[in-house]
Amino acid sequence: MTAERFQELPLEEVMGDRFGRYSKYIIQDRALPDARDGLKPVQRRILYAMFHEGNTNEKPFRKSAKTVGNVIGNYHPHGDSSVYDAMVRMSQDWKSRHMLIEMHGNNGSVDGDPPAAMRYTEARLSAIAAEMLRDIGKNTVDFIPNFDDQDLEPTVLPAKFPNLLVNGSTGISAGYATDIPPHNLAETLDAVLMRLDDNNCSVDKLMTVIKGPDFPTGGIIQGVEGIKKAYETGRGKIVVRAKAEVEQIKGGKEQIVIHELPFEVNKAQLVKKIDEQRIDKRLEGIADIRDESDRTGLRIVIELKKDVQGQGILNYLYKTSDLQVTYNFNMIAIHNRRPTMMTLPLMLDAYIEHQKDVITKRSKYDLEKAKDRLHIVEGLMKALSILDEVIATIRSSKDKKDAKNNLQEKFQFTEIQSEAIVSLQLYRLTNTDITELRLEEEELRKTIAELSAILDSEKQLIEVIKSELKEIRKKFSLPRISKIEAEIEEIKLTLDVLVPSEEVVVTVTKDGYVKRTSIRSHAASNGQDFAMKESDYLLYEANLNTQHHLLLFTNKGNYIYQPVYELPDIRWKDLGQHISSIVPTDKEEEIINVIGIEKFEQDDLFVLTATKEGQIKRSNLSDYAVQRYSKPIKTMNVKDGDEMIFAELVSPNKELLLTSYLSYTLRFNLDEIPVTGVKTGGVKGINLKDDDQLVSINILESGEEQEVFVVTQRGAVKRMSVREIESSNRAKRGVVILKELKANPHRILKVMVVEKTDSVTLITDKQIQETINVSDLSKADRYSNGSLRIDVANDGDIISVKVDKKE
């Protein structure tokens, strides 16, 4: 009878020991991702099991239950729900930036609905998951026995892209939790490439390419400082808010429309909580809240009561609901088998070291294979060169073993070579085979040289990593979804927000009718049926924000400063309001141009203005921002009898092309015009004859080959290279670009810079239109008067010339 053995141990010691072991296990092998492939063990086992079973992207979907069974039976001896839940999460496009698993069937929803049971759904690896597993069969990663020693499983995947950053991770273990947000693939790969070029580059430099997280649900990220702190230390705080806009609806009411939610916010619960605030009368302004999401995308509509400002309600909801949440970076991953707080450089370095290891091992494997094959090929080539003796030797042998021995003794073939020779099929003894073998030998030697170079040179190894990363970026990169804003906006809970941000279409007609129109009204009319008087035409149309500004320039040398949100909000099909009812203007004052401005603080932008008498000036755009704007403001001191004919935004390094009525044309550098204050008169741009006047001003790209399209008052047009006009200096007479005729001479109506793909439409006062493709005209020289396209005697004088740019 065997004696029973007992150990007397203090409870604290036993508990401490057992819990210590359990903690070590769940930290290392359950809840935290590996810094190299960004996967937890269960995720790695699912991907490997699917790959091992051939459940890959190019093959049909397979029942999820089959995969779950494989994972539990071979690699992960835990409950099926833990495996299936991990599998489902890897297939949800609102959780992962790049799904590693594709799933058919109900895989849950952003409302928190559970997925269908695994017997109903089907799954396979995604295309990008194949990159996680590529080359796994080439001894690139270490394998260990599985839980029952019946099989082997990888300790890490080759991971051809930095999955930890791209898909992020979240998990809780004993004493450690991790929260790593998803990032944009292209940005992350650019950061890896930057780190490969400079292994000491700073976080500031890395952040020029990797801007910050890119959540699959989009949203707006605020707080660049928080992102920088997280990248430098592993911890940081950002604010993520929903993308929402305020829309005007009938009855003078507004509604808030939400298109994107913060990461991991449950949509159904959010809608329920906002609705509870409405029912509890905590938020009086809401009339109704509806979830209008469908297969085309997310859409939550919060309809407001009459005269309630949407922006104020939106700010209140940002403050009190999950429309705005705080995301805390806590970037912990398993690095060198221990939980480590990861900085961005450390993450990139861990991944790069892993890739160096993977590609070194792969190269060794491929090199070994290539050398083995070369050895056989050399043997076969030698055998074919002495074919008759080899055949004779084999025929005179007793059996296969004897034949091999004889070949080795007689011709000094190795064991491997002689095996290959005796295994040869007879058809391989044709003449073509020696050619194929020579080609194969050449390829093998080339491959061996390349692989040896990779193994011998760190530089070569890095080049291989770079080229493979670039290939993945080209194949899989997607545009950024989340928008990043530098500052965390302080929400002021006031219901009369000055300027709610709204995208609008702003229009100004030649006669001075202005309005802003909602995008919806514009879309409903398809941009057609614009309301204006018969003799009028559209001078300006642009998509602007209500927080932007308009500068309207007049022929009297004035400009009107007009915030977009103060423009009358009028339907597309209704006539706008005349500018004189907003800002008092003279009867003879006409608008010559309109410029939309997003912000005035731009040092490299100037306003260029010119008069018909040839005066020209340049002023800083920042000088045009004013606080008081109840009347037109002087922008150019125009003399009596003169008038302003041109106003345009211009950046440095440009050239100017000034053309007069009598066809004198002068080309000179923009830098010749000094930057002066807003109210000055400018300098002489071109030296005009007494009976002449300036009619066209064009801004040219300095040093580029460009063409102009010339229109005369007689209806003639011509296409001409700018090179025909030599570059000169300001205040000269210039050169003529038309041939002077004694009877009925041509005079310049308009000169425009065009491209070959453009078309130009001429409109007469009898509403006759003629459209000319620039490419249909052959290039003319300075002394040509072009070709007549409009019969002004019958069709009327040309009143408008428009250039249509072909995209």
FENHUZI-V273025 format. One record per pair of residues at least 24 apart in sequence whose C-alpha atoms are under 7 Angstrom apart, sorted by the first residue. I is the first residue (numbers start at 1). J is the second residue. D is the distance in whole Angstrom. If there is no record, write none. Layout:
# FENHUZI-V273025
I_J_D ; I_J_D
This chain:
# FENHUZI-V273025
23_174_6 ; 26_173_6 ; 27_173_6 ; 27_174_7 ; 28_334_7 ; 28_337_7 ; 28_338_7 ; 31_171_5 ; 31_172_6 ; 31_173_6 ; 32_171_6 ; 32_178_7 ; 32_333_6 ; 32_334_7 ; 33_169_7 ; 33_333_5 ; 33_334_6 ; 34_333_6 ; 34_334_5 ; 34_335_7 ; 35_164_7 ; 35_333_5 ; 35_334_6 ; 35_335_5 ; 35_347_7 ; 35_350_6 ; 36_350_6 ; 36_351_5 ; 36_354_6 ; 37_156_7 ; 37_157_6 ; 37_159_5 ; 37_162_7 ; 37_163_6 ; 37_164_6 ; 38_163_5 ; 38_164_4 ; 42_76_7 ; 42_83_7 ; 43_86_6 ; 45_71_7 ; 45_75_6 ; 46_71_6 ; 50_125_7 ; 55_124_5 ; 55_125_6 ; 56_124_6 ; 56_125_5 ; 57_124_6 ; 57_125_5 ; 57_126_5 ; 57_127_5 ; 61_122_6 ; 61_123_5 ; 61_124_5 ; 62_122_5 ; 62_123_5 ; 62_124_6 ; 63_119_7 ; 63_121_6 ; 63_122_4 ; 63_123_6 ; 64_118_5 ; 64_119_7 ; 64_121_6 ; 64_122_5 ; 64_123_6 ; 65_118_5 ; 65_119_5 ; 75_146_6 ; 75_147_7 ; 93_216_7 ; 94_216_5 ; 94_217_5 ; 95_216_6 ; 96_167_5 ; 96_216_6 ; 97_166_7 ; 97_167_5 ; 97_182_6 ; 97_215_7 ; 97_216_5 ; 98_167_6 ; 99_126_7 ; 100_125_6 ; 100_126_5 ; 100_128_6 ; 100_129_5 ; 101_125_5 ; 101_126_5 ; 102_126_5 ; 110_266_6 ; 110_267_6 ; 111_266_5 ; 111_267_5 ; 111_268_5 ; 112_266_6 ; 131_159_6 ; 131_160_5 ; 132_157_6 ; 132_158_6 ; 132_159_4 ; 132_160_5 ; 133_157_6 ; 133_158_6 ; 133_159_6 ; 134_158_7 ; 138_362_6 ; 138_365_6 ; 139_361_6 ; 139_362_7 ; 139_365_7 ; 140_358_5 ; 140_361_5 ; 140_362_5 ; 141_358_7 ; 158_358_6 ; 161_469_7 ; 162_351_6 ; 178_330_5 ; 178_331_6 ; 178_332_5 ; 179_329_6 ; 179_330_5 ; 179_331_6 ; 180_329_6 ; 180_330_6 ; 180_331_5 ; 181_213_6 ; 182_213_6 ; 182_214_6 ; 182_215_6 ; 183_212_7 ; 183_213_5 ; 183_214_5 ; 183_215_7 ; 184_214_5 ; 184_480_6 ; 185_477_6 ; 186_473_6 ; 186_477_5 ; 189_469_7 ; 189_473_7 ; 192_348_6 ; 193_466_6 ; 203_231_7 ; 203_232_7 ; 214_480_6 ; 214_481_6 ; 214_482_5 ; 215_263_6 ; 215_481_7 ; 215_482_6 ; 217_260_6 ; 217_261_6 ; 217_262_7 ; 217_263_6 ; 218_260_6 ; 218_261_7 ; 218_481_5 ; 218_482_4 ; 219_243_5 ; 219_260_5 ; 219_261_6 ; 219_262_5 ; 219_482_5 ; 219_483_6 ; 220_482_6 ; 220_483_5 ; 220_484_6 ; 221_482_7 ; 221_483_6 ; 221_484_5 ; 221_485_6 ; 222_484_6 ; 222_485_5 ; 222_486_6 ; 222_487_6 ; 222_488_5 ; 223_485_6 ; 223_486_5 ; 223_487_5 ; 223_488_5 ; 224_486_5 ; 224_487_7 ; 230_329_6 ; 231_343_5 ; 231_344_5 ; 232_343_5 ; 232_344_7 ; 233_343_5 ; 234_329_7 ; 234_330_6 ; 234_331_5 ; 234_341_6 ; 234_342_5 ; 234_343_5 ; 235_329_5 ; 235_330_5 ; 235_331_7 ; 236_328_6 ; 236_329_5 ; 237_326_7 ; 237_327_6 ; 237_328_5 ; 237_329_6 ; 238_326_6 ; 238_327_5 ; 238_328_7 ; 239_324_7 ; 239_325_6 ; 239_326_5 ; 239_327_6 ; 239_488_7 ; 240_324_6 ; 240_325_5 ; 240_326_6 ; 240_327_7 ; 241_323_6 ; 241_324_4 ; 241_325_6 ; 242_323_5 ; 242_324_6 ; 245_502_7 ; 246_310_6 ; 246_311_7 ; 246_502_7 ; 252_306_6 ; 253_304_7 ; 253_305_6 ; 253_306_5 ; 253_307_6 ; 254_303_7 ; 254_304_6 ; 254_310_6 ; 255_301_7 ; 255_302_5 ; 255_303_4 ; 255_304_5 ; 255_310_6 ; 256_301_6 ; 256_302_5 ; 256_303_6 ; 256_310_6 ; 257_299_7 ; 257_300_6 ; 257_301_5 ; 257_302_6 ; 258_299_6 ; 258_300_5 ; 258_301_6 ; 259_298_5 ; 259_299_5 ; 259_300_7 ; 260_298_7 ; 261_323_7 ; 262_323_7 ; 262_324_7 ; 262_325_7 ; 265_322_7 ; 270_322_6 ; 309_495_6 ; 309_496_7 ; 311_497_6 ; 311_500_6 ; 312_493_7 ; 312_494_6 ; 312_495_4 ; 312_496_6 ; 312_497_6 ; 313_495_7 ; 315_491_6 ; 315_493_6 ; 316_493_6 ; 360_455_6 ; 363_451_6 ; 367_448_6 ; 367_451_6 ; 370_444_6 ; 370_448_6 ; 374_441_6 ; 374_444_6 ; 376_416_7 ; 376_417_5 ; 376_420_7 ; 377_437_6 ; 377_441_7 ; 379_413_7 ; 379_417_5 ; 380_421_6 ; 381_434_7 ; 381_437_7 ; 499_546_7 ; 499_547_6 ; 499_565_7 ; 501_545_6 ; 501_546_6 ; 501_547_6 ; 502_545_5 ; 502_546_5 ; 503_543_7 ; 503_544_6 ; 503_545_4 ; 503_546_6 ; 504_543_6 ; 504_544_5 ; 504_545_6 ; 504_546_7 ; 505_541_7 ; 505_542_6 ; 505_543_4 ; 505_544_6 ; 506_541_6 ; 506_542_5 ; 506_543_6 ; 506_544_7 ; 507_540_5 ; 507_541_4 ; 507_542_7 ; 508_538_6 ; 508_539_6 ; 508_540_5 ; 508_541_7 ; 509_536_7 ; 509_537_6 ; 509_538_4 ; 509_539_5 ; 509_540_7 ; 510_536_6 ; 510_537_6 ; 510_538_6 ; 510_539_5 ; 510_591_6 ; 511_536_6 ; 512_578_6 ; 512_579_6 ; 512_591_6 ; 513_576_5 ; 513_577_5 ; 513_578_4 ; 513_579_6 ; 514_576_5 ; 514_577_5 ; 514_578_6 ; 514_579_6 ; 515_567_6 ; 515_568_5 ; 515_569_6 ; 515_570_6 ; 515_576_5 ; 515_577_6 ; 516_567_6 ; 516_568_6 ; 516_569_5 ; 516_570_6 ; 517_569_6 ; 517_570_6 ; 517_571_6 ; 517_572_6 ; 521_571_6 ; 521_572_6 ; 522_572_6 ; 529_573_6 ; 530_572_6 ; 530_573_5 ; 531_572_7 ; 531_573_5 ; 531_574_5 ; 531_575_5 ; 532_575_6 ; 540_594_6 ; 548_597_6 ; 548_598_5 ; 549_596_6 ; 549_597_5 ; 549_598_6 ; 550_594_7 ; 550_595_6 ; 550_596_5 ; 550_597_6 ; 551_594_6 ; 551_595_5 ; 551_596_6 ; 552_591_7 ; 552_593_6 ; 552_594_5 ; 552_595_7 ; 553_591_6 ; 553_592_6 ; 553_593_5 ; 553_594_6 ; 553_647_7 ; 554_589_6 ; 554_590_5 ; 554_591_4 ; 554_592_5 ; 555_589_6 ; 555_590_6 ; 555_591_6 ; 555_592_6 ; 555_643_5 ; 555_644_4 ; 555_645_6 ; 556_589_6 ; 556_638_7 ; 556_643_6 ; 556_644_6 ; 557_634_6 ; 557_635_6 ; 557_636_5 ; 557_637_6 ; 557_638_6 ; 557_643_7 ; 557_644_5 ; 558_632_6 ; 558_633_5 ; 558_634_4 ; 558_635_5 ; 558_636_7 ; 559_632_6 ; 559_633_5 ; 559_634_6 ; 559_635_6 ; 560_632_5 ; 560_633_6 ; 561_629_6 ; 583_630_6 ; 583_631_5 ; 583_632_7 ; 584_631_6 ; 585_632_7 ; 592_645_6 ; 592_646_7 ; 593_647_6 ; 600_625_6 ; 604_651_6 ; 604_652_7 ; 605_649_7 ; 605_650_6 ; 605_651_5 ; 606_649_6 ; 606_650_5 ; 606_651_6 ; 607_647_7 ; 607_648_6 ; 607_649_5 ; 607_650_6 ; 608_647_6 ; 608_648_5 ; 608_649_6 ; 608_650_6 ; 609_646_5 ; 609_647_4 ; 609_648_7 ; 610_644_6 ; 610_645_6 ; 610_646_5 ; 610_647_7 ; 611_642_7 ; 611_643_5 ; 611_644_4 ; 611_645_5 ; 611_646_7 ; 612_642_6 ; 612_643_6 ; 612_644_6 ; 612_645_6 ; 612_693_5 ; 612_694_5 ; 612_695_6 ; 613_642_6 ; 613_693_5 ; 613_694_6 ; 614_684_6 ; 614_685_5 ; 614_686_5 ; 614_694_6 ; 615_682_6 ; 615_683_5 ; 615_684_5 ; 615_685_5 ; 616_682_5 ; 616_683_5 ; 616_684_6 ; 616_685_5 ; 617_673_7 ; 617_682_4 ; 617_683_6 ; 618_673_7 ; 618_674_7 ; 618_675_5 ; 618_676_6 ; 619_675_5 ; 619_676_5 ; 619_677_6 ; 619_678_6 ; 623_678_7 ; 634_679_6 ; 635_678_5 ; 635_679_5 ; 636_678_7 ; 636_679_5 ; 636_680_6 ; 636_681_5 ; 637_679_6 ; 637_680_6 ; 637_681_4 ; 638_681_6 ; 653_702_6 ; 654_699_7 ; 654_700_6 ; 654_701_5 ; 654_702_5 ; 655_699_6 ; 655_700_5 ; 655_701_6 ; 655_702_5 ; 656_698_6 ; 656_699_5 ; 656_700_6 ; 657_697_6 ; 657_698_5 ; 657_699_6 ; 658_696_6 ; 658_697_5 ; 658_698_7 ; 659_694_6 ; 659_695_6 ; 659_696_5 ; 659_697_6 ; 660_692_7 ; 660_693_5 ; 660_694_4 ; 660_695_5 ; 660_696_7 ; 660_748_7 ; 661_692_6 ; 661_693_6 ; 661_694_6 ; 661_695_6 ; 661_747_6 ; 661_748_5 ; 661_749_7 ; 662_692_6 ; 662_747_6 ; 662_748_6 ; 663_736_5 ; 663_737_6 ; 663_738_6 ; 663_747_6 ; 663_748_6 ; 664_733_7 ; 664_734_5 ; 664_735_5 ; 664_736_4 ; 664_737_7 ; 665_734_5 ; 665_735_5 ; 665_736_6 ; 665_737_7 ; 666_728_7 ; 666_733_7 ; 666_734_4 ; 666_735_7 ; 667_725_7 ; 667_726_7 ; 667_727_5 ; 667_728_6 ; 668_727_5 ; 668_728_5 ; 668_729_5 ; 668_730_6 ; 672_730_7 ; 684_731_5 ; 685_730_5 ; 685_731_5 ; 686_730_6 ; 686_731_4 ; 686_732_5 ; 686_733_6 ; 687_731_5 ; 687_732_5 ; 687_733_5 ; 688_733_6 ; 695_749_7 ; 695_750_7 ; 696_750_6 ; 696_751_6 ; 698_752_7 ; 698_753_7 ; 707_753_6 ; 707_754_6 ; 707_755_7 ; 708_751_6 ; 708_752_5 ; 708_753_4 ; 708_754_6 ; 709_751_6 ; 709_752_5 ; 709_753_6 ; 709_754_6 ; 710_750_6 ; 710_751_5 ; 710_752_7 ; 711_748_6 ; 711_749_6 ; 711_750_5 ; 711_751_6 ; 712_746_6 ; 712_747_5 ; 712_748_5 ; 712_749_5 ; 712_750_7 ; 713_746_7 ; 713_747_6 ; 713_748_6 ; 713_749_5 ; 713_798_7 ; 714_746_6 ; 714_792_6 ; 715_788_6 ; 715_789_6 ; 715_790_4 ; 715_791_6 ; 715_792_6 ; 716_786_6 ; 716_787_5 ; 716_788_4 ; 716_789_6 ; 716_790_7 ; 717_786_5 ; 717_787_6 ; 717_788_6 ; 717_789_7 ; 718_780_7 ; 718_786_4 ; 718_787_7 ; 719_777_6 ; 719_778_7 ; 719_779_5 ; 719_780_6 ; 720_779_5 ; 720_780_5 ; 720_781_6 ; 724_781_7 ; 724_782_6 ; 737_782_4 ; 737_783_6 ; 738_782_6 ; 738_783_5 ; 738_784_6 ; 738_785_5 ; 739_783_5 ; 739_784_6 ; 739_785_6 ; 757_806_6 ; 758_803_7 ; 758_804_6 ; 758_805_5 ; 758_806_6 ; 759_803_6 ; 759_804_5 ; 759_805_7 ; 760_801_7 ; 760_802_6 ; 760_803_5 ; 760_804_6 ; 761_801_6 ; 761_802_5 ; 761_803_6 ; 762_798_7 ; 762_800_6 ; 762_801_5 ; 762_802_7 ; 763_798_6 ; 763_799_6 ; 763_800_5 ; 763_801_6 ; 764_795_7 ; 764_796_5 ; 764_797_5 ; 764_798_4 ; 764_799_5 ; 764_800_7 ; 765_796_6 ; 765_797_6 ; 765_798_6 ; 765_799_6 ; 766_795_6 ; 766_796_6 ; 768_795_6
